[in-house]
Every structure is written in C-alpha cells, then in structure tokens.
Amino acid sequence: MVVRALERFIRHEASGGMILILAAALALVLDNSPLAWLYDSLLNTPMVLQIGALELRKPLLLWINDGLMAVFFLLVGLEIKREMIRGELSSAREVMLPGIAAIGGMAVPALIYMAVTSGHPELGAGWAIPAATDIAFALGVLALLGSRVPLSLKVFLLSIAVVDDLGAIVIIALFYTSDLSTTMLIGAAASIVALAVLNRLNVRSITPYVLVGVVMWVFVLKSGVHATLAGVVLAFAIPISRAGEVEDRSSPLERLEHKLTPWVAYGIMPVFAFANAGVSLAGLSFTSFLHPLPLGIVLGLFLGKQLGIFAAVWLAVKAGWAHLPDGAGWKQVYGVACLAGIGFTMSLFIGTLAFDGAAEAAQVRIGVLAGSLLSALVGYSVIRLASSRADAPEPAPGSKLLNES
C-alpha cells in the first residue's frame, strides 16, 4: 500500500517534470524572439487585490513568486509531514542515509559557491542557490529510464529531495527575510495559534485551515518574512494519523495533498518556470559563464551536489550507519547524486530572494539552467549505463524491500 502511494506520487512528479522542462524551454524561446517585449510586459503587468483599506499591489511575476509558490510550499510541507510521520522518514534508520546525503548535498555546493565568489562580497547572498534540488525535474529525468531504475532508487532520490526541501525552508526563514513588522508578526502568530487550536480539536474539514491560512499568508507577506513560509506552517497544522495507527486515507492532510498535487505539478510549477526561466541569450559566450556568480552556481550544482551526496553516502555505508538502496549499486547512486544537481525551481526561487538586480537575476538564471542541464545529462547517462550493466549488489540482510508491496 505504501509503495503504491509512492509510485502514484512519483508518477505525478515525473510527468510534471516533463511539463516543467517544456515551460522553461518556451520561456527561453519567447525571451529570445521578437515577442520578448510581450513576455516581459506580461510579467510586469500590475495586479491589485484590495479589501477595504488593505491593498496588495504587485506585478504578475511577484504574485506568482509570493502567491502561487506559497501553494507549492504548502504541498512541500504536506509531503514532509507525511514522510516524517508515516513515510520513509518516520524512523531514524530510514532517514539516516537520505538525511546524511542531503546534508552533504547542501553543504558542499554552498562551500564551492562561497569559494568561487569569495572576492565579491556583494554576491555572498547567493550561497544557498546551488544547495537546492528540484525533485520534479530530477524525477522527470529518472522517469525517462523507465523500468531500468529500481523503485528504491527513486524513493532514495525523493527522500533526499524532501530533506533538501526542509533545509531550504529553514534557510529561507533564517537568511532571506527583510525588515520585520512587529504588528504583522503578531497577526501571523495569532493565525498560527488559531491553526494549533483547530489541530488540537482535530477538526477534519480542510476549509477552516485554508481560511486561516490565507489570513496568515497576508500577515506573513506584510511582515518581512517570505510569504511562502506560510504554506509550510499551514501544512504542519493539518492532521494526519500517525504510524502504527489505523491507516486513514481520508485524513485532512492526505485529502489536501491528493487535491493539490496535480495542480502544483501541472500548473503552478510550470507557471513558475515560465515566469522565471526567461533570459536573453544575446551576446552570451563561454566567458559569460566565467563571471563569479554563474560560475559559482554551475560548479555548486554540477560538482558540489554530486561530490557532497556521493561522499556522504560512501561514508555512511562504509561506517555501517546505513546500506545502499535495495537493488542499486554505487554507479547508480552516483548517477542519483548527479541528478540532485538539477536545482531549477528551488534554485531559481532562492535566486529571486538573494538578488533583485536585473543583471544578477540574468546571471542566476544562466547559472541555474547550465548547472541543471549538465547535471541532468550526466546523471541520466551514468544511471543508464550502470543499469544496463547490472551493477547492483544483493540486498543487505534484513533491509526493507521497497520493491515489494
């Protein structure tokens, strides 16, 4: 039952990743065509939401990045909570390998970026850009390999990305906030208390949580803390039955996750990619990638991710703390480490928080696109070759067989 649920989720993420690629490609084509003015004008179209004295005025691009991405982070929060309570991250043994891998995969890219940009303190804010993994894009590439890839390897990549997303949430909360408004923070805190009361009373209807969540989003948006974090807080307030209890597939969390997944995979993430992947390639040359900002991102994503994750997994396995995913060998694990270098959505998003200048934004996009593309091509090639040569070892004694339902 758990495996079937994972397979359904992975299918959504993988197929959504394909649409994500097409949306990013469309943005690149439009921004390098005679219609570039239309693309830019669309994203800069002002949109106003006003209720009485409360007015929210933002260009379309920021409505996407602050509004739609809050829904994306709501789904991320739901996935993290489910995995921590009833899924692959519900025990210390299960979380050990992906947890260590994710930490290595966040630390090494950040260190590489900081080393490359060390002579340019104005670029320091971008250190977290190459630390992120785009699970939809990565699973989309992995899905191209079909049955060559064991389910355990897909679950391993998914688990790394879940821990990675959790790390990204903490990073955004701690390092990417602007001047704080005490009044708005008090309003956000009151909303959180209301959500906690709903959870404590075990309210099963999703509607009250969503209504309070919308109010909390407005307070957080105005507080100086990034508005997307409201989605994560809302997710952790929604009830779900715990591991060992009678499985309840109609729990509020799972119902909301089931409803949101296709909207996020096929709508919100492609829209975000379309709005943020457009970059003019006019005058682009090899030397463009040697600027410290794009170079730090490319090296962080492409080299940092694979080195950090693979070294962390090797250390954990050799030390006896964990074992390789069932049916997978070292070459396949290395391929997954490469695929984790596909930062795309999360990297672009953190880039919008780190830099607001047009020149820096373009360099971030160039670096993220190049690093993600290199990681995708190398990761796909490595796993395809490794899987065709039957590199996988025998499952470890007593290990959990994820390929059985």
C-alpha positions as CSV (number, residue, x, y, z in Angstrom):
1,M,0.0,0.0,0.0
2,V,2.8,2.4,0.9
3,V,4.7,1.5,-2.2
4,R,1.7,2.1,-4.4
5,A,1.2,5.5,-2.9
6,L,4.8,6.3,-3.5
7,E,4.5,5.2,-7.1
8,R,1.5,7.4,-7.7
9,F,3.3,10.4,-6.2
10,I,6.4,9.8,-8.2
11,R,4.4,9.5,-11.4
12,H,2.8,12.9,-10.8
13,E,6.2,14.5,-10.0
14,A,7.9,12.8,-13.0
15,S,5.2,13.8,-15.6
16,G,5.0,17.3,-14.0
17,G,8.8,17.5,-14.5
18,M,8.3,17.0,-18.3
19,I,5.9,19.9,-18.4
20,L,8.3,21.9,-16.3
21,I,11.0,21.4,-19.0
22,L,8.7,22.5,-21.8
23,A,7.6,25.6,-19.8
24,A,11.2,26.6,-19.2
25,A,12.0,26.0,-22.9
26,L,9.1,28.1,-24.0
27,A,10.2,31.0,-21.8
28,L,13.7,30.8,-23.3
29,V,12.3,30.8,-26.8
30,L,10.0,33.8,-26.2
31,D,12.6,35.9,-24.4
32,N,15.0,35.4,-27.4
33,S,12.4,36.1,-30.1
34,P,10.7,39.2,-31.5
35,L,8.0,38.6,-28.8
36,A,10.4,39.2,-25.9
37,W,8.6,42.5,-25.3
38,L,5.3,40.7,-24.8
39,Y,6.9,38.2,-22.4
40,D,8.4,41.0,-20.3
41,S,5.3,43.1,-20.4
42,L,3.2,40.2,-19.2
43,L,5.3,39.5,-16.2
44,N,5.4,43.2,-15.3
45,T,1.6,43.6,-15.6
46,P,0.5,45.2,-12.3
47,M,-2.2,43.4,-10.4
48,V,-4.1,44.8,-7.4
49,L,-6.1,43.0,-4.7
50,Q,-8.0,45.3,-2.4
51,I,-10.3,44.7,0.5
52,G,-11.3,47.9,2.3
53,A,-8.1,49.6,3.4
54,L,-6.0,46.5,2.7
55,E,-4.3,46.8,-0.7
56,L,-1.9,44.3,-2.2
57,R,-0.3,45.7,-5.4
58,K,2.3,43.6,-7.2
59,P,3.4,42.8,-10.7
60,L,2.3,39.4,-12.0
61,L,5.8,38.0,-11.5
62,L,5.6,38.6,-7.7
63,W,2.1,37.3,-7.5
64,I,3.5,34.1,-8.9
65,N,6.6,34.0,-6.7
66,D,4.8,35.1,-3.5
67,G,1.4,33.7,-4.0
68,L,1.4,30.6,-6.2
69,M,4.7,29.5,-4.7
70,A,3.1,29.6,-1.2
71,V,0.8,26.8,-2.5
72,F,3.8,24.9,-3.8
73,F,5.4,25.2,-0.3
74,L,2.1,24.1,1.2
75,L,2.4,20.9,-0.8
76,V,6.1,20.5,0.1
77,G,5.1,20.9,3.8
78,L,2.4,18.3,3.5
79,E,4.8,15.8,1.8
80,I,7.5,16.4,4.5
81,K,5.0,15.9,7.4
82,R,3.6,12.7,5.8
83,E,7.1,11.3,5.2
84,M,8.1,12.2,8.8
85,I,5.1,10.7,10.4
86,R,4.1,7.7,8.2
87,G,6.6,7.5,5.4
88,E,10.3,6.9,4.5
89,L,11.5,9.5,7.1
90,S,9.4,8.1,10.1
91,S,12.3,6.3,11.8
92,A,16.0,7.1,12.5
93,R,17.1,4.1,10.4
94,E,15.1,5.1,7.3
95,V,16.1,8.8,7.5
96,M,19.8,8.1,8.1
97,L,21.1,7.7,4.5
98,P,19.0,10.3,2.7
99,G,19.5,12.7,5.6
100,I,23.3,12.4,5.6
101,A,23.2,12.6,1.8
102,A,21.1,15.7,1.8
103,I,23.3,17.5,4.3
104,G,26.4,16.7,2.2
105,G,24.5,17.8,-0.9
106,M,23.6,21.2,0.6
107,A,27.0,21.9,2.4
108,V,29.4,21.2,-0.4
109,P,27.7,23.3,-3.1
110,A,27.4,26.2,-0.7
111,L,31.1,25.9,0.1
112,I,32.1,25.8,-3.6
113,Y,29.9,28.8,-4.4
114,M,31.4,30.8,-1.5
115,A,35.0,29.8,-2.6
116,V,34.3,31.0,-6.2
117,T,32.7,34.3,-5.2
118,S,35.0,34.9,-2.2
119,G,36.4,38.1,-3.8
120,H,33.0,39.5,-4.4
121,P,31.2,40.1,-1.1
122,E,28.2,41.6,-2.9
123,L,27.5,38.1,-4.3
124,G,27.5,36.4,-0.8
125,A,23.8,36.3,-0.5
126,G,23.6,33.7,-3.3
127,W,25.3,30.9,-1.3
128,A,22.1,28.9,-1.0
129,I,21.2,28.9,-4.7
130,P,23.2,25.7,-5.6
131,A,22.2,23.9,-2.4
132,A,18.6,23.2,-3.7
133,T,17.3,20.2,-5.6
134,D,14.3,20.3,-8.0
135,I,12.5,16.9,-7.3
136,A,10.0,17.2,-10.1
137,F,12.7,17.9,-12.7
138,A,15.0,15.2,-11.3
139,L,12.3,12.5,-11.2
140,G,11.3,13.6,-14.7
141,V,14.7,12.7,-15.9
142,L,14.8,9.5,-13.9
143,A,11.4,8.5,-15.4
144,L,12.9,8.5,-18.9
145,L,14.9,5.4,-17.8
146,G,11.7,3.5,-17.1
147,S,12.0,0.1,-15.5
148,R,15.8,0.1,-15.6
149,V,15.7,2.0,-12.4
150,P,14.5,0.2,-9.2
151,L,11.8,1.9,-7.2
152,S,14.2,2.0,-4.2
153,L,16.5,4.4,-6.1
154,K,13.5,6.7,-7.0
155,V,12.5,6.7,-3.3
156,F,16.1,7.4,-2.3
157,L,16.1,10.5,-4.6
158,L,12.7,11.6,-3.4
159,S,13.8,11.2,0.3
160,I,17.0,13.3,-0.4
161,A,14.8,16.0,-2.0
162,V,12.4,16.0,0.9
163,V,15.2,16.6,3.4
164,D,16.7,19.1,1.0
165,D,13.4,21.0,0.8
166,L,13.2,21.1,4.6
167,G,16.7,22.5,4.7
168,A,15.7,25.1,2.0
169,I,12.7,26.1,4.2
170,V,14.9,26.7,7.2
171,I,17.4,28.7,5.1
172,I,14.7,30.9,3.7
173,A,13.3,31.5,7.1
174,L,16.7,32.4,8.7
175,F,18.6,34.1,5.9
176,Y,16.1,35.6,3.4
177,T,14.0,38.0,5.4
178,S,13.7,41.7,5.1
179,D,12.9,44.4,7.7
180,L,10.3,42.9,10.1
181,S,7.0,44.4,11.1
182,T,6.1,43.6,14.7
183,T,2.4,44.3,14.1
184,M,2.2,41.9,11.2
185,L,4.3,39.2,13.0
186,I,1.8,39.4,15.9
187,G,-1.0,38.8,13.4
188,A,0.8,35.9,11.9
189,A,1.4,34.4,15.4
190,A,-2.3,34.7,16.2
191,S,-3.1,32.8,13.0
192,I,-0.6,30.1,14.0
193,V,-2.4,29.8,17.4
194,A,-5.7,29.5,15.6
195,L,-4.3,26.7,13.4
196,A,-2.9,24.9,16.5
197,V,-6.4,25.1,18.1
198,L,-8.0,23.6,15.0
199,N,-5.4,20.8,15.1
200,R,-5.9,20.2,18.8
201,L,-9.6,20.0,18.3
202,N,-9.0,17.5,15.5
203,V,-11.1,19.5,13.0
204,R,-11.4,17.3,10.0
205,S,-12.7,19.8,7.5
206,I,-10.0,21.4,5.3
207,T,-11.9,24.7,4.8
208,P,-11.2,26.3,8.3
209,Y,-7.5,25.6,7.9
210,V,-7.4,27.1,4.5
211,L,-9.3,30.2,5.6
212,V,-6.9,30.8,8.5
213,G,-4.0,30.0,6.2
214,V,-5.0,32.8,3.7
215,V,-5.2,35.3,6.6
216,M,-1.8,34.1,7.8
217,W,-0.3,34.4,4.3
218,V,-1.3,38.1,4.2
219,F,0.2,38.8,7.6
220,V,3.4,37.0,6.7
221,L,3.6,38.8,3.3
222,K,3.4,42.1,5.1
223,S,5.7,41.1,7.9
224,G,9.0,40.9,6.0
225,V,9.3,37.1,6.4
226,H,8.9,35.5,3.0
227,A,5.2,34.7,2.3
228,T,5.8,31.1,1.1
229,L,6.7,30.1,4.6
230,A,3.0,30.5,5.5
231,G,2.3,27.5,3.3
232,V,4.7,25.3,5.3
233,V,3.2,26.4,8.6
234,L,-0.3,25.6,7.4
235,A,0.8,22.2,6.2
236,F,2.2,21.2,9.6
237,A,-1.1,22.2,11.3
238,I,-3.3,19.9,9.2
239,P,-4.0,16.5,10.9
240,I,-2.8,13.1,9.8
241,S,-2.9,9.7,11.6
242,R,0.4,8.5,12.9
243,A,2.5,5.4,12.1
244,G,1.1,2.4,13.8
245,E,-2.4,3.7,13.9
246,V,-5.2,2.5,11.7
247,E,-4.4,3.9,8.2
248,D,-6.8,6.7,7.3
249,R,-6.5,7.6,3.7
250,S,-9.2,10.2,4.1
251,S,-7.3,12.2,6.7
252,P,-7.3,16.0,6.0
253,L,-3.6,16.0,5.1
254,E,-3.9,13.3,2.6
255,R,-7.1,14.6,1.1
256,L,-5.5,18.1,0.6
257,E,-2.2,16.6,-0.7
258,H,-4.2,14.5,-3.2
259,K,-6.1,17.6,-4.4
260,L,-3.1,19.8,-4.6
261,T,-0.6,17.5,-6.3
262,P,-1.9,17.7,-9.9
263,W,-2.5,21.5,-9.6
264,V,1.1,22.0,-8.4
265,A,2.7,19.5,-10.8
266,Y,0.8,20.5,-13.9
267,G,0.0,24.2,-13.2
268,I,1.9,26.1,-10.5
269,M,5.4,24.7,-11.1
270,P,5.3,25.1,-15.0
271,V,3.9,28.7,-14.5
272,F,6.7,29.5,-12.1
273,A,9.3,28.0,-14.6
274,F,7.8,30.0,-17.4
275,A,7.9,33.2,-15.4
276,N,11.4,32.8,-14.1
277,A,13.4,30.8,-16.7
278,G,13.3,33.5,-19.4
279,V,16.7,35.0,-20.0
280,S,18.2,36.8,-23.1
281,L,21.0,34.8,-24.7
282,A,22.0,37.7,-26.9
283,G,25.8,38.2,-26.6
284,L,26.1,35.1,-24.5
285,S,29.5,33.4,-24.8
286,F,31.7,31.0,-22.9
287,T,33.2,33.9,-20.9
288,S,29.7,34.7,-19.7
289,F,29.9,31.6,-17.6
290,L,33.2,32.6,-16.0
291,H,31.7,35.5,-14.1
292,P,31.8,34.5,-10.4
293,L,28.0,34.4,-9.9
294,P,27.0,32.0,-12.7
295,L,30.3,30.1,-12.3
296,G,29.7,29.6,-8.6
297,I,26.2,28.3,-9.3
298,V,27.2,26.0,-12.1
299,L,30.1,24.4,-10.1
300,G,28.0,24.2,-7.0
301,L,25.1,22.4,-8.7
302,F,27.1,20.2,-11.0
303,L,30.2,19.4,-8.9
304,G,29.1,20.3,-5.4
305,K,25.9,18.2,-5.4
306,Q,27.5,15.0,-6.8
307,L,30.6,15.3,-4.6
308,G,28.7,16.1,-1.4
309,I,26.0,13.5,-1.8
310,F,28.2,10.6,-3.0
311,A,30.9,11.3,-0.4
312,A,28.2,11.4,2.3
313,V,26.6,8.1,1.2
314,W,30.0,6.4,0.9
315,L,30.9,7.5,4.4
316,A,27.6,6.4,5.8
317,V,27.7,3.0,4.2
318,K,31.4,2.3,4.9
319,A,30.9,3.3,8.6
320,G,28.0,0.9,8.8
321,W,25.4,3.6,9.6
322,A,23.2,2.7,6.6
323,H,23.1,0.5,3.5
324,L,22.6,1.2,-0.2
325,P,19.1,1.3,-1.6
326,D,17.9,-2.2,-2.4
327,G,18.8,-3.3,-5.9
328,A,21.0,-0.3,-6.5
329,G,24.8,-0.2,-6.9
330,W,27.4,2.5,-6.4
331,K,27.3,3.7,-10.1
332,Q,23.5,4.2,-9.8
333,V,23.9,6.1,-6.5
334,Y,26.5,8.3,-8.2
335,G,24.0,8.9,-11.0
336,V,21.3,10.0,-8.5
337,A,23.9,12.3,-6.9
338,C,24.4,13.9,-10.2
339,L,20.6,14.3,-10.8
340,A,20.3,16.0,-7.5
341,G,22.3,18.8,-9.1
342,I,19.2,19.8,-11.0
343,G,18.3,22.8,-8.9
344,F,16.0,24.6,-11.3
345,T,12.7,25.6,-9.5
346,M,14.1,25.9,-5.9
347,S,17.4,27.4,-7.1
348,L,15.7,30.0,-9.3
349,F,13.3,30.8,-6.4
350,I,16.2,31.3,-3.9
351,G,17.9,33.4,-6.6
352,T,14.9,35.8,-6.6
353,L,15.2,36.2,-2.9
354,A,19.0,36.7,-2.9
355,F,19.2,39.3,-5.8
356,D,16.8,41.9,-7.1
357,G,19.0,43.5,-9.7
358,A,18.3,42.7,-13.4
359,A,22.0,41.8,-14.2
360,E,22.3,39.5,-11.2
361,A,18.9,37.9,-12.0
362,A,20.0,37.1,-15.5
363,Q,23.3,35.6,-14.3
364,V,21.4,33.5,-11.7
365,R,19.2,32.1,-14.5
366,I,22.2,31.3,-16.7
367,G,24.0,29.5,-13.9
368,V,21.0,27.6,-12.8
369,L,20.0,26.5,-16.3
370,A,23.5,25.5,-17.2
371,G,24.2,23.6,-13.9
372,S,20.9,21.8,-14.0
373,L,21.3,20.8,-17.7
374,L,24.8,19.4,-17.1
375,S,23.6,17.5,-14.0
376,A,20.6,16.1,-15.9
377,L,22.7,14.9,-18.9
378,V,25.5,13.3,-16.8
379,G,23.1,11.8,-14.3
380,Y,20.9,10.3,-17.0
381,S,23.9,8.9,-18.8
382,V,25.5,7.4,-15.7
383,I,22.4,5.7,-14.5
384,R,21.5,4.4,-18.0
385,L,25.0,2.8,-18.4
386,A,25.1,1.5,-14.8
387,S,21.6,-0.1,-15.0
388,S,22.4,-1.8,-18.3
389,R,25.4,-3.5,-16.8
390,A,23.6,-4.9,-13.8
391,D,25.9,-3.2,-11.3
392,A,23.5,-3.7,-8.4
393,P,24.6,-5.8,-5.4
394,E,22.4,-8.2,-3.4
395,P,20.1,-6.5,-0.9
396,A,21.5,-6.1,2.6
397,P,20.3,-8.7,5.1
398,G,17.2,-7.6,7.0
399,S,16.8,-4.5,4.8
400,K,13.4,-3.2,3.9
401,L,12.4,-4.3,0.4
402,L,10.8,-1.3,-1.2
403,N,10.1,-3.2,-4.4
404,E,7.5,-5.3,-2.6
405,S,4.0,-4.2,-1.7
